[in-house]
Amino acid sequence: MGNPLLILADHAASWHSRPWPEGLEHHARRALLDWFAATLPGAQRPPATLLAAALADERGVGRAVCYVDGGRGSARHAALLNAVASHTVEFDDIHRDSGLHPGSPTIAAALAVAQAQGADMGRLLRAMVAGYEVGGRIALAVQPSHYRMWHTTATVGTISAAVAAAVLLGCDAARIGHAIALAATSAGGLQQAFRGEGMSKPLHAGHAAEAGLLAARAAAAGVTGAPDVLHGPAGFAAATSDSTGQWDRARDGLGESFLIASITFKNHGCCGHIFPALDGLLALREQHGFKPDDVLSIHVAGYRPTAEMCDRPVVSTEQEARFSAQYCIAALLHLGAVRLDAFTPQRLQDPILHAFMPKVSVSLAPDLADAYPRRRAARLRVELRNGQVLLHEQPIRKGDPEMPLTDLELADKFRELAIPVLGKDRAGLLLERILTGQKVPENA
């Protein structure tokens, strides 16, 4: 492939003037709308609220909007806090094939720079596309082994944010390459941080946005990075995966197919590795009409992250519940959906949900593990009290490219999450600005 960093940097620089492929600008606007949908409710919750108070004296002077407290300040301050907020309620987007949540860090960094500069919507959307493209392709090159120990959104998300910010800062290909290199050596984020208690996971996205923006600003100012940092023998891929990178995957279709057009927008407010089980249960319930009291047992056979991360038969915190197949299945069957309401303090203490959870078991299906990450499936076995045994394989998730959320469904998701924060009129105005406007959104 040649030096992947240089090739990807050259592609990113092309977004300064590249003609829009048909329909791609609309895909970018959808991603921006979904980012606001995930960010606004997260901005009202810890850890974003706690960090906003802790860092209030570091806001700085600037035009970037921090959606956690509504104040303006430096781009780095806003990018950090907004990215934390966007990754809090587990409604942010996913690039399925690479395992990256690109929106949280990439859009947080790009939007903060765009607001700081007074850039128009076109420049923001172009920067987003470049960040998604480079980040997603680097993630493809190190997966699936990278995800065994590392949180891709924290690691590769730093590079995505750096690229988007560097494009907005007017960097040429050489300086975008330096931004990538500086971001790669600034990246971090461990799987163990969100396999138990604590608030670390949203901070991963926040650090990625801030560190990526720092890398972009440094590169724009002339700071240089190591050009072989991605593929070298002691580089990013070698350090965080089981090889020096599958760089042919990163180059495949470059400039012809675009990652922002194949993004998964979440249809449930929990870990995406639980989605196939939830979608399969919805299909079974629609077909057979059973109620929670009719269920004797539910078994989910899934791919490795489902079995290793989401088999949590006991939960006590909101984060644990969002990563528990047992809790989310109980919530789906009793509440009808896994949305924000499923994770209120009252729900987390609901004895009915906790009594149902032992009925749910999870195991690894080796063939589904082999197909991951490009295929995210689950096999369900539901045993009812009347003796019926229902079997179902859910091959894809609602929201994936093969079964995408329509524009109407995405707008409904935005309204559901934004109206409680902004009110109906302000939410409607923001939706219209994002989907059709030429000015970068500022005050929500």
Secondary structure, DSSP 4 states (H G I P E B T S, - for coil): ---HHHHHHHHHHHTTTPPPPTTHHHHHHHHHHHHHHHHHHHTTSTTHHHHHHHTGGG--SSSEE-TTT--EE-HHHHHHHHHHHHTTSS---BBTTTTB--HHHHHHHHHHHHHHHT-BHHHHHHHHHHHHHHHHHHHHHHTTGGGGTB-HHHHHHHHHHHHHHHHHTT--HHHHHHHHHHHHTT---BGGGGSSSSSHHHHHHHHHHHHHHHHHHHHHTT----TTTTTSTTSHHHHHSSSS--HHHHHTTTTTS-GGGGPBPPSSSS-GGGHHHHHHHHHHHHHH---GGGEEEEEEEE-HHHHHHS--S---SHHHHHT-HHHHHHHHHHHSS-SGGGGSHHHHT-HHHHHHGGGEEEEE-HHHHHHTTT---EEEEEEETTS-EEEEEE-S-TTSTTSPPPHHHHHHHHHHHHHHHH-HHHHHHHHHHHHH-SB-----
